[in-house]
Amino acid sequence: MSEHIVRAFDEDLAELRSLIGTMGDVVLEQVDAAGDALRQFDPGLVEHAVRKDITVDGLFREIEEKAIRMIAKRQPVAGDLRAIMASIKIAADLERIGDLAKNTAKRSAAMADHSTPLATAVLTISDLAAEELRKVLVAFSDSDTAAA
């Protein structure tokens, strides 16, 4: 295979990783906005989390389409194919996390009327989820398999 083709494929893989990083950052914003909406019962934060879902959905489609094009054009095997397939799975998981954050934010108004222990429990879970997502995104960004 010529160096040009290999370099182009490496650039495609780097772009795919970059898109996943961007998607992860947006999803983390959503998770944080959902937690803040629960804390403050702020309709503006709810709207922020809902609006970010449109961006997350667009990034998911872009990652999926890019991965499919890469498979069709490059016909990768072994590690390269696994990297592309993992990208699709990661993007799907991030999209789902974003959906859950959006739904959590939308439910924050209903939580305002409930007891403090329930709100505290949901906030604790939200904070733990956000922290774990941060760790995973850093591990992915650093290609740190031990941390992952």
Secondary structure as the mmCIF struct_conf table of DSSP 4:
data_model
#
loop_
_struct_conf.conf_type_id
_struct_conf.id
_struct_conf.beg_label_comp_id
_struct_conf.beg_label_asym_id
_struct_conf.beg_label_seq_id
_struct_conf.end_label_comp_id
_struct_conf.end_label_asym_id
_struct_conf.end_label_seq_id
HELX_RH_AL_P HELX_RH_AL_P1 GLU A 3 GLN A 40
HELX_RH_AL_P HELX_RH_AL_P2 PRO A 43 ARG A 74
HELX_RH_AL_P HELX_RH_AL_P3 ALA A 78 LYS A 106
TURN_TY1_P TURN_TY1_P1 ARG A 107 ARG A 107
HELX_RH_AL_P HELX_RH_AL_P4 SER A 108 MET A 111
TURN_TY1_P TURN_TY1_P2 ALA A 112 ASP A 113
BEND BEND1 HIS A 114 HIS A 114
HELX_RH_AL_P HELX_RH_AL_P5 THR A 116 ASP A 142
TURN_TY1_P TURN_TY1_P3 SER A 143 SER A 143
TURN_TY1_P TURN_TY1_P4 THR A 145 ALA A 147
#
